[in-house]
Amino acid sequence: MDVQSVTAAYQRYAPFYDVVFGPVFEPGRRHLIEALDCRPGEAVLEVGVGTGLSLPHYPAHARVTGIDLSPHMLERARSRVRRHHLGNVSLHAMDAQALPFADASFDKIAALYVASVVPDPAAMMHELRRVCRPGGEVLVVNHFSRADGWAHAIERRLAPLGRLLGFRPDFPLERFLDAAGMTLADARPVNLFGYWTLLRFQKPAQDERGGGRDDPAVGDQ
Ligand SMILES: C[S@@+](CC[C@H](N)C(=O)[O-])C[C@H]1O[C@@H](n2cnc3c(N)ncnc32)[C@H](O)[C@@H]1O
């Protein structure tokens, strides 16, 4: 996986993304936003916002910043913001692995179905931890690969097609947790067959890790 293959894959997906991935991923979006429990005035960052399917679910009192690598996905998110009159949302073309925001800029952060897409998940999680305020939360919904069984067999077979598919079918939870560098406060299954997981990370009120890059790499395999 690299930035070019991700951008190319989501240029292909953009015209039909909402039809194929809209309803099937919808419970995870709703669960995550409910779990964020946004308070009035809180600043929320959503990385990999895509076509903005989650955006109408945020309460109007939250200030939401959505970012994505793909201009084609973002174009659709922008039309959704206009259609739904979402005055509390701003959208930007950015790489979640290198965010231009200052440390501790956001109260809460959402990453929906992007962890196994981003070329370097450890770099993304480092950035999310950095821009989250001490005591804030980072919530992630993603598919994580199984250790055995029929799903594991399919994931192994699909693994070499990651660049073409635009996501990593073979994406173990344990390695992602190592890379996250934050306390995992909760994990629960979401979506069809509980095949996806909602993870809630808490950034300590005193961030002892600072901004240093000391995580094992997860991506690019
Ligand atoms: C599977 S889609 C998820 C879209 C949306 N979050 C949803 O709920 O449907 C993954 C999105 O992550 C974006 N993405 C991948 N790598 C990224 C990166 N490094 N920085 C920002 N966005 C990225 C892709 O462009 C794509 O829009």
The ligand as an ORCA input file, in Angstrom:
! r2SCAN-3c Opt
* xyz 0 1
  C     -12.981      2.640      3.282
  S     -12.981      4.358      3.046
  C     -13.867      4.906      4.504
  C     -14.651      6.173      4.254
  C     -15.547      6.606      5.409
  N     -14.794      6.784      6.628
  C     -16.715      5.672      5.635
  O     -17.183      5.580      6.771
  O     -17.219      5.098      4.685
  C     -11.316      4.796      3.441
  C     -11.000      6.271      3.217
  O      -9.726      6.565      3.802
  C      -9.053      7.466      2.959
  N      -7.614      7.410      3.249
  C      -6.755      6.396      3.012
  N      -5.522      6.711      3.404
  C      -5.592      7.958      3.910
  C      -4.624      8.850      4.471
  N      -3.337      8.518      4.567
  N      -5.041     10.061      4.887
  C      -6.340     10.420      4.776
  N      -7.299      9.624      4.241
  C      -6.922      8.410      3.818
  C      -9.426      6.992      1.563
  O      -9.187      7.988      0.601
  C     -10.912      6.655      1.753
  O     -11.718      7.766      1.500
*
